[in-house]
Amino acid sequence: MEKCILIVEDDPAISRLIESNLLVAGYEPVCAMDGRQALDAISAHHFDLALCDIMLPELDGFELLPYMQERNIPVIYVSAKADVQSRVHGLRLGAEDYLVKPFDILELLVRMEKVLARSAPTENKITYQDITVDLDSRSVHKAGELISLKPMEYELLCTFMKHPGMVLTREKLLRQVWGDEYIGETRTVDVHVAALRKKLGLTEQLATVFKLGYRLEGEMK
């Protein structure tokens, strides 16, 4: 079942950006342009997560948080307020995370995954076509057969499977999988992608995007 995400953002361009990327990533987004619309939305729908700006018309993001908490909706603040006081205040109120604008959409999706995983710890498997990854045992099966992957191959596969349809640049993949401290060439990504294609039969599905990076085609189950 798709996760339903509430986007509370009064800037139409940012709202559309988040909405379109969440749709590509397999989420079901609902947008609210101010605090009152957000209250109406949470009264009418069940949400698995809310992405909430702070500086909003009607009710601001801090004022909205208690209403979200009443309905057990975890909140990630996405705000231009970058000062430490605002970030600490938001987290102390009970927000799960705080992301400062401008932000990288992949970073937002990763933070969402972590919050959703904390709120739904029983969801420990992800599936793409006939490939299943058990996140607890870190095992990978294709058509029921256990496939042996090296640690970085496994992490790279998980990153692609968690972001189907998204173009992931080599630089982003290096940061996400190998970490910010990694010193090496983007060729490392190419080598590991080639290994995944061979071991899992993903030659067509794991597509090269010219001069950018890679994209896992299709949708998750």
C-alpha positions in Angstrom: 0.0 0.0 0.0 1.3 3.4 -0.9 2.3 5.7 2.0 0.1 8.8 2.2 2.2 12.0 2.7 0.8 15.4 3.7 2.8 18.3 2.2 2.1 21.6 4.0 3.8 24.3 2.0 2.6 27.7 0.9 5.1 28.2 -1.9 3.4 26.6 -5.0 6.7 25.9 -6.8 8.2 24.0 -3.8 4.9 22.2 -3.2 4.8 21.0 -6.8 8.5 20.0 -6.7 8.0 17.8 -3.6 4.7 16.4 -4.9 6.0 15.4 -8.3 9.1 13.6 -6.7 7.0 11.8 -4.2 4.7 10.5 -6.9 7.7 9.2 -8.8 9.0 7.6 -5.7 5.7 5.7 -5.2 4.1 7.8 -2.5 0.6 9.3 -2.4 1.0 13.0 -1.7 -1.7 15.4 -0.6 -1.0 19.2 -0.6 -2.1 21.9 1.8 -1.2 25.6 1.2 -1.8 26.9 4.8 -2.4 25.7 8.3 -6.2 25.6 8.0 -6.1 23.5 4.9 -3.7 21.1 6.7 -6.2 20.7 9.6 -9.0 20.0 7.1 -6.7 17.4 5.4 -5.8 15.5 8.6 -9.4 15.4 9.6 -10.4 13.8 6.3 -7.4 11.5 5.5 -5.0 9.1 7.2 -1.4 10.2 6.8 1.8 8.2 7.3 3.9 11.3 7.4 3.7 15.1 7.1 6.3 17.4 5.5 5.6 20.7 7.1 6.8 24.3 6.5 7.0 26.5 9.5 6.2 30.0 8.1 2.6 29.4 7.0 -0.6 31.5 6.7 -3.4 30.9 9.3 -1.5 28.5 11.6 2.3 28.1 11.5 4.1 24.8 11.5 4.8 24.9 15.2 1.1 25.4 16.0 0.1 22.5 13.7 2.4 20.0 15.4 0.0 19.1 18.4 -2.8 18.4 15.9 -0.5 16.0 14.0 0.6 14.4 17.2 -3.0 13.8 18.2 -3.4 11.7 15.1 0.0 10.0 15.4 1.4 11.6 12.2 5.2 12.0 12.3 6.4 15.4 11.1 9.5 16.5 9.3 9.9 20.2 9.2 11.1 21.6 5.8 11.8 25.2 6.4 13.9 28.2 5.3 14.4 29.0 9.0 18.0 27.8 9.3 18.8 29.2 12.8 19.7 26.8 15.5 17.0 28.1 17.8 14.2 27.2 15.3 15.7 23.8 14.7 16.0 23.0 18.3 12.6 24.3 19.1 11.0 22.2 16.4 12.7 19.0 17.5 12.0 19.7 21.2 8.3 20.1 20.3 8.4 16.5 18.9 9.2 16.7 15.2 11.0 13.7 13.9 13.4 15.7 11.7 14.2 19.2 10.4 15.4 19.9 6.9 16.6 23.4 5.8 15.7 24.8 2.4 17.1 24.7 -0.2 17.4 20.9 0.1 18.4 18.0 -2.1 15.3 15.9 -3.0 17.2 12.6 -2.5 18.2 13.7 1.0 14.5 14.5 1.8 13.5 11.0 0.5 16.1 9.3 2.6 15.1 11.2 5.7 11.4 10.2 5.0 12.4 6.6 4.7 14.1 6.7 8.1 11.1 8.3 9.8 8.7 5.9 8.1 10.9 2.9 9.1 10.8 4.1 12.8 7.0 4.4 12.7 6.5 1.1 10.9 9.3 -1.2 12.0 7.6 -4.4 10.8 8.0 -3.5 7.1 11.3 -5.1 6.6 11.2 -6.3 2.9 11.2 -4.4 -0.4 10.4 -6.1 -3.7 11.1 -5.1 -7.3 9.8 -7.5 -10.0 11.1 -10.9 -8.9 13.8 -9.5 -6.6 13.2 -9.4 -2.9 15.5 -7.7 -0.3 15.1 -8.7 3.4 16.4 -5.6 5.2 16.7 -7.5 8.5 19.0 -10.3 7.3 20.5 -8.2 4.4 19.7 -11.1 2.0 18.7 -10.8 -1.6 16.6 -13.3 -3.5 15.8 -13.4 -7.2 12.9 -15.7 -8.2 13.4 -17.5 -4.9 17.2 -18.0 -5.4 19.6 -16.5 -2.9 22.0 -14.0 -4.7 25.4 -13.2 -3.1 26.2 -9.5 -3.2 29.1 -7.6 -1.8 28.3 -5.1 0.9 28.4 -2.0 -1.4 26.5 -3.9 -4.1 23.8 -4.6 -1.6 23.7 -0.9 -0.4 23.6 0.3 -4.0 20.7 -2.1 -4.8 18.7 -0.9 -1.8 19.2 2.7 -2.9 17.9 2.0 -6.4 15.0 0.0 -5.1 13.9 2.6 -2.6 13.9 5.3 -5.4 12.4 3.6 -8.5 12.0 5.9 -11.5 14.3 8.6 -10.1 17.5 9.6 -11.9 20.4 9.2 -9.4 23.6 10.9 -10.3 26.9 9.1 -9.7 27.9 11.8 -7.2 24.7 11.4 -5.2 25.1 7.6 -5.2 28.7 8.0 -3.9 27.5 10.2 -1.1 24.6 8.0 -0.2 26.2 4.6 -0.4 29.9 5.2 0.2 29.5 8.2 2.5 30.8 11.8 2.5 34.2 10.8 3.6 34.8 8.5 0.6 37.7 9.6 -1.6 37.4 7.9 -5.0 36.2 8.2 -8.5 32.6 8.0 -9.8 33.9 5.0 -11.9 33.4 3.0 -8.7 29.6 3.4 -9.1 29.8 2.2 -12.7 31.7 -1.0 -11.7 29.1 -1.8 -9.0 26.2 -1.1 -11.3 27.7 -3.5 -13.9 27.9 -6.1 -11.2 24.2 -5.7 -10.2 23.1 -5.9 -13.8 25.0 -9.2 -14.3 24.1 -10.8 -11.0 20.4 -9.8 -11.0 19.6 -9.6 -14.7 18.9 -5.9 -14.6 20.6 -4.9 -17.9 17.4 -3.3 -19.3 15.8 -2.2 -16.0 18.8 -0.5 -14.5 19.1 2.2 -17.2 22.0 4.6 -17.9 20.9 8.2 -18.1 23.4 9.9 -20.5 25.8 12.2 -18.7 23.9 12.0 -15.4 23.8 8.6 -13.7 21.3 5.7 -13.5 17.6 5.0 -13.0 15.8 1.9 -12.0 12.9 1.7 -14.4 9.3 0.8 -13.4 7.5 0.7 -10.0 7.9 -1.3 -6.8 5.4 -3.9 -5.7 
